[in-house]
Amino acid sequence: MRLAVLLILVLAPARAAAQELEPGAYWPLPVGLNIVTAVNSVNWGDLNFDPSLPVEAASARINTTAVAFTRALSIAGRSANAGIQIPVVGGHVEGLYLGQHTEVGRFGFGDPRFRLAVNLYGAPAMAPKDVPGYRMRTIVGVSVSVAAPLGQYDETKVINLGTNRWSIKSEVGFARAMGPWVVELMGGVWIFTDNHDFLGGRTREQDRIASSQVHVTYRFTRFRRSMWLAGDANFYKGGQTTIDGTRNLDFQRNSRVGVTFSSVITRRQSIRASVSQGAYTTIGADFTAVAVGYNYAWVR
């Protein structure tokens, strides 16, 4: 049973990872597994505002602490999981507002996110006792993520922690294991509802954003503690906004690169650390992100 729980922890991804760089997002989990995750991420760098706003030369330092819960399920005999993530955000932003230097701080809840993922091929639903004998090869999965408009929001403020709209992402994921190596590809689309209370009651619309990820992971086999290291990259484009019928010049073409490390520390606990940096940026991605996460898992 000890070996089974260790393997479960290695397979268990830190679902609260930020910036859409999530290696291991479709690795199968045994039915009945529960994971509580705590993640703290620090982001700093340039911040690009909506071109319709009188803000220039902005920079920010933002700290996000997220708590997530994931439950592994069986759906039609396939490995699946459902989870919820609740972020608390604190940050400091400074820049030129109407030509004057301005600083502002924010602290409160961001929009919570819900996720449901199902592996359609290569990952049947498993009991914990079956995990030690499982050998991952090819996996194909799908997921849907929903961000609800429940975060802190004030229509009179330029900077908010919540978005005051629904955001929905559908995604397809592919993973192929070759010995200690795992290659993952993911492609998805974010769609958004309108924000009808944007900065004084205006309506803000946003086009869909297409996103893709690639991860190459090496699973170490020479150590007593199970651990892995991944190289990560993504690319996303779209997201042009409209304010009361006027189109903004904010079409996004952004890419980020980074690395992620995960290791078991005890029978039920594991840690994960990641760092990423904007590689090619046009709007809103020219910053550095460092995150550290902790997982506690148990099987009921």
C-alpha positions in Angstrom: 0.0 0.0 0.0 2.9 2.3 0.7 4.2 2.0 -2.8 0.7 2.6 -4.2 0.4 5.9 -2.4 3.8 7.0 -3.5 3.0 6.3 -7.1 -0.3 8.1 -6.7 1.4 11.2 -5.4 3.8 11.3 -8.4 0.9 11.0 -10.8 -1.1 13.7 -8.9 -0.7 17.1 -10.6 -0.9 20.4 -8.7 -4.1 21.5 -10.4 -3.7 25.1 -9.1 -0.7 25.8 -11.3 -1.0 29.2 -12.9 -0.3 30.6 -16.3 -1.7 27.6 -18.2 1.5 25.6 -17.9 0.3 22.3 -16.4 2.4 19.2 -17.0 0.7 16.0 -15.9 -2.8 17.4 -16.3 -4.1 14.2 -17.8 -2.0 11.6 -16.0 -4.5 9.1 -14.5 -5.4 9.0 -10.9 -7.0 6.0 -9.0 -10.6 6.1 -8.2 -11.3 7.4 -4.6 -8.1 9.6 -4.4 -8.5 13.0 -2.8 -5.9 15.7 -3.1 -5.8 19.0 -1.2 -3.3 21.4 -2.9 -1.9 24.7 -1.6 0.0 26.8 -4.1 1.7 30.2 -3.7 2.9 32.0 -6.8 4.7 35.3 -7.2 4.5 37.3 -10.5 6.4 40.4 -11.4 7.1 42.4 -14.5 5.4 44.6 -17.1 1.7 44.9 -17.1 -0.2 45.8 -20.3 -3.6 47.4 -19.8 -6.6 47.6 -22.1 -5.7 50.3 -24.7 -8.9 52.1 -24.0 -7.7 52.9 -20.5 -5.5 55.9 -19.7 -2.7 53.8 -18.1 0.9 53.6 -19.4 4.3 52.2 -18.4 2.6 49.9 -15.7 4.5 47.3 -13.7 3.2 45.0 -11.1 4.1 42.5 -8.4 1.3 40.0 -7.6 1.1 37.2 -5.1 -1.5 34.5 -5.5 -2.3 31.9 -2.9 -4.7 29.2 -4.1 -6.3 26.3 -2.3 -7.6 23.4 -4.5 -9.4 20.1 -3.9 -9.4 17.3 -6.5 -11.4 14.1 -6.4 -10.6 11.2 -8.7 -13.6 9.5 -10.3 -14.7 6.8 -12.7 -16.8 7.9 -15.6 -18.0 5.2 -17.9 -15.1 3.1 -16.8 -12.5 5.7 -17.6 -10.1 7.6 -15.3 -11.6 11.1 -14.5 -11.3 13.8 -11.9 -13.1 16.9 -10.7 -11.7 19.8 -8.9 -12.2 23.3 -7.5 -9.6 26.1 -7.0 -10.1 29.2 -4.9 -7.4 32.0 -5.2 -6.6 34.8 -2.9 -4.7 37.6 -4.6 -2.6 40.4 -3.3 -0.7 42.9 -5.4 0.9 46.2 -6.0 0.6 48.0 -9.3 2.3 51.3 -10.4 2.3 53.3 -13.6 1.2 56.5 -15.3 -2.5 57.2 -15.0 -3.5 60.2 -17.1 0.2 61.2 -17.2 0.6 61.1 -13.4 2.5 58.5 -11.5 0.0 56.4 -9.5 0.4 53.4 -7.2 -2.4 51.1 -6.0 -2.7 47.9 -4.0 -5.4 45.2 -4.0 -6.1 42.2 -1.8 -9.0 39.7 -1.9 -10.5 36.7 -3.6 -10.1 36.1 -7.3 -12.6 34.1 -9.5 -12.8 30.5 -8.4 -12.3 27.8 -11.1 -13.9 24.4 -11.6 -12.5 21.7 -13.7 -13.7 18.3 -14.9 -11.4 16.0 -16.9 -12.0 12.5 -18.5 -9.4 10.3 -20.1 -11.0 8.8 -23.2 -8.1 6.5 -24.3 -5.3 4.6 -22.5 -6.3 5.3 -18.9 -9.0 3.1 -17.5 -10.4 3.7 -14.1 -8.1 2.0 -11.5 -8.3 1.1 -7.9 -5.3 2.2 -5.7 -4.0 -1.4 -5.6 -3.8 -1.4 -9.4 -1.5 1.6 -9.6 1.8 -0.1 -9.0 1.2 -2.4 -12.1 0.0 0.4 -14.3 2.4 1.5 -17.2 1.4 4.7 -18.9 1.8 4.7 -22.7 -0.6 6.7 -24.8 -3.3 8.8 -23.2 -6.0 11.0 -24.8 -8.2 13.1 -22.6 -10.6 16.0 -22.6 -11.5 18.6 -20.0 -13.7 21.7 -19.3 -12.8 24.5 -17.0 -15.1 27.2 -15.7 -14.1 30.4 -14.0 -17.1 31.9 -12.1 -17.6 35.7 -11.7 -17.4 35.5 -7.9 -14.1 37.4 -7.3 -13.7 40.9 -5.8 -15.0 43.4 -8.4 -15.8 47.1 -8.3 -17.0 48.8 -11.6 -15.5 52.1 -10.5 -12.0 50.7 -10.4 -9.5 50.2 -13.2 -7.8 47.3 -11.5 -9.9 44.4 -10.1 -9.2 40.9 -8.8 -12.4 39.4 -10.3 -13.5 39.6 -14.0 -17.3 40.0 -13.5 -18.0 37.5 -16.3 -18.0 33.7 -17.0 -15.0 32.1 -18.6 -15.1 28.6 -20.1 -12.3 26.5 -21.5 -12.6 23.3 -23.4 -9.4 21.3 -24.0 -8.0 18.1 -25.5 -4.8 16.6 -24.1 -2.4 13.9 -25.4 0.4 12.2 -23.5 2.9 9.6 -24.7 5.3 7.8 -22.4 8.5 6.4 -23.7 10.5 4.8 -20.9 11.3 7.6 -18.3 10.2 10.3 -20.8 6.7 11.7 -21.3 5.7 14.1 -24.1 2.4 16.0 -23.7 0.4 18.2 -26.1 -2.7 20.2 -25.2 -4.9 22.4 -27.2 -7.9 24.4 -26.0 -10.1 27.5 -26.4 -11.3 30.0 -23.8 -14.6 31.7 -24.4 -16.0 34.6 -22.4 -19.4 36.2 -21.6 -19.7 40.0 -21.6 -18.9 42.2 -18.7 -21.8 44.8 -18.6 -20.4 46.7 -15.6 -17.0 47.7 -17.0 -15.5 50.9 -15.6 -18.7 53.0 -15.1 -21.3 50.7 -16.7 -19.8 50.1 -20.1 -19.9 46.8 -21.8 -16.6 44.9 -22.4 -16.6 42.0 -24.8 -13.6 39.7 -25.5 -13.0 37.3 -28.4 -12.0 33.7 -27.7 -8.4 32.8 -26.9 -6.9 29.7 -28.5 -4.2 28.1 -26.4 -1.7 25.3 -26.8 0.9 23.6 -24.4 3.8 21.3 -24.8 5.6 19.5 -22.0 8.6 17.1 -22.0 9.0 15.3 -18.7 11.7 13.1 -17.4 10.8 10.7 -14.6 13.8 9.9 -12.4 14.1 6.2 -11.6 17.4 6.1 -9.7 16.2 7.6 -6.5 14.1 6.2 -3.6 11.8 9.2 -3.8 9.7 9.4 -7.0 10.3 12.7 -8.7 10.2 14.3 -12.2 11.3 17.4 -14.1 9.4 19.0 -17.0 10.3 21.6 -19.6 7.2 23.6 -20.4 6.0 25.9 -23.2 2.8 27.4 -24.4 1.4 29.7 -27.0 -1.9 31.5 -27.1 -3.6 34.1 -29.4 -6.8 36.0 -29.7 -8.7 37.8 -27.0 -9.2 41.1 -28.8 -11.6 43.3 -26.7 -14.5 45.6 -27.6 -15.7 48.4 -25.3 -19.2 49.7 -26.2 -18.8 48.6 -29.8 -15.3 50.1 -30.2 -12.6 47.6 -31.1 -9.3 47.8 -29.2 -5.8 47.1 -30.6 -5.1 44.3 -28.1 -5.0 41.1 -30.1 -2.8 38.7 -28.2 0.1 36.6 -29.5 2.0 35.4 -26.4 4.2 32.5 -25.5 5.8 31.4 -22.2 8.5 28.9 -21.3 9.4 27.3 -18.0 10.4 24.3 -15.9 8.4 22.3 -13.3 9.8 19.9 -10.7 7.8 17.5 -8.5 8.9 15.1 -5.8 7.3 12.9 -3.1 8.4 13.9 0.4 6.3 11.4 2.5 3.8 8.6 2.0 0.9 11.1 1.5 2.7 14.4 0.7 4.5 15.8 -2.4 5.8 19.2 -3.5 5.9 21.0 -6.8 7.9 24.1 -7.9 7.9 25.9 -11.2 9.3 29.0 -12.8 8.2 30.5 -16.1 9.0 33.6 -18.2 7.4 35.4 -21.2 9.2 34.3 -24.3 7.3 36.1 -27.0 4.8 38.7 -25.8 2.5 41.3 -27.2 -0.2 42.0 -24.5 0.0 41.0 -20.9 2.6 38.2 -20.7 6.0 39.9 -20.2 6.5 38.8 -16.6 8.3 36.2 -14.5 6.3 33.7 -12.4 7.6 31.5 -9.6 5.3 29.0 -7.8 5.6 26.5 -5.0 2.9 23.9 -4.3 2.1 21.3 -1.7 -0.1 18.3 -2.1 -1.7 16.1 0.6 -3.4 13.0 -0.8 -5.4 10.2 0.7 -7.6 7.4 -0.5 -11.0 6.7 0.9 
